[in-house]
Amino acid sequence: MDVSAPLPDFSLLKGGPLFRVERALRLVPSERPGGFRCTLALVMLAWLPIPLLTLLRGGTALDALFSELQVHAQLLLALAVLIAAEPYVDGRLSLAARQFLASHLVGVGSRPAFVQAARDAMRWRDRALAEVCLLVAAFALGLLSRHDPARTWIFDGVGESPSLAGWWYLAVSQPLFRFLALRWLWRGVLWARFLFRVSRLPLTLVPTHPDMTGGLGFLAICQASFAPVVFALAAAVASEVWGDQPDGVVGMPLPYLVPLAVLGGISAIVVYAPLGFFTPQLVRAKRRGDLRFSELAAWHSRRFERKWFADREGGELLGAPEFSSLADLGSAFVTARKMRLFPFDPRSLVAVVGAALAPLAILLMLDREFLKVLKQIHEGLP
């Protein structure tokens, strides 16, 4: 039986007005989002006019532009990663959705409800109103942002209106980056909603599954696929913080590291919180497993002791199958007892938190002060 047949086109990224525009312009193949051409086109749209318009203006504005790391990190690195990560994340989410069926976690009777949950998620993905609201929010955030009038490449002068490059940066580049970041947040909400609906189905969790989570271990690995998105957001945050500190990291107090550390913690919570929807079913499966394995172990142990100790008619000791079955039962019992109540994998958590902290290491290496900062951190520890 083809377990993936009910979900041949499951995707939370291949939809929405922007995706349809990209496909109409042949920036993306019809079967997958993102891609090199789409990444290059949007990055050039956001970044290339800024140095060109600044060059036409002349003066020292071009030097001021290229001295601001945050602009180029946001538009050349973070923006590119947000777009280029789409095929990878889309593939991981699609495989995870199919894994519910492939591993028989969703019973035959619950499959129509599972398929309906997937279709509802993709229907919300395609709604134009959602992306319009995201676009409005992107511009609204821009209106709430403050920009230093001393940034000469953005403004014609202190207290004056923005230059042509400044207008492009404020009206096109930054809203585009915010929109793409908010669209990732919207996709995360759709995925969390899908997981919530699946968690309400009667899943066939197995307490003795080797992943220690009843067969849901693949979800923790799937959530780690959001690490590139976390890295892109962290790169933007790190570049902004770096831009606010002209002397770099060295000489600054250790709390300078707080923004990225906080971002790493928030990212871990946001990425893995939806897996908590499955905790009630894991609790029930663990309770059932404890009771059933306790009864089975007691029954088997009594028969084993009666045969080998009470009756002393067990026969030849070497190669006796009872010893092998006792060891196997004990191993299964220990596995069931160690069953986690939250689908958690340390390696995937390290991937997400590491993605949030990676931009800091890059900035320190660029400043050639990596070892000095490590020494400062070591001296600050108790």
Secondary structure, DSSP 8 states (H G I E B T S, - for coil): --TTTT-TT--SSS-SHHHHHHHHTTSS-TTSS--HHHHHHHHHHHHTHHHHHHHHH-TTHHHHHHT-HHHHIIIIIIHHHHHHTHHHHHHHHHHHHHHHHHTT-B-GGGHHHHHHHHHHHHHHHT-HHHHHHHHHHHHHHHHH----TT-TTTBSSTTS-B-HHHHHIIIIIHHHHHHHHHHHHHHHHHHHHHHHHHHTS-B---TT-TTSSTT-HHHHHHHGGGHHHHHHHHHHHHHHHHHH-TT-STTS-GGGGHHHHHHHHHHHHHHHGGGGGGHHHHHHHHHHHHHHHHHHHHHHHHHHHIIIIIS------TT-HHHHHHHHHHHHHHHHHT--SS---HHHHHHHHHHHHHHHHHHHHHTT-HHHHHHHHHHH--
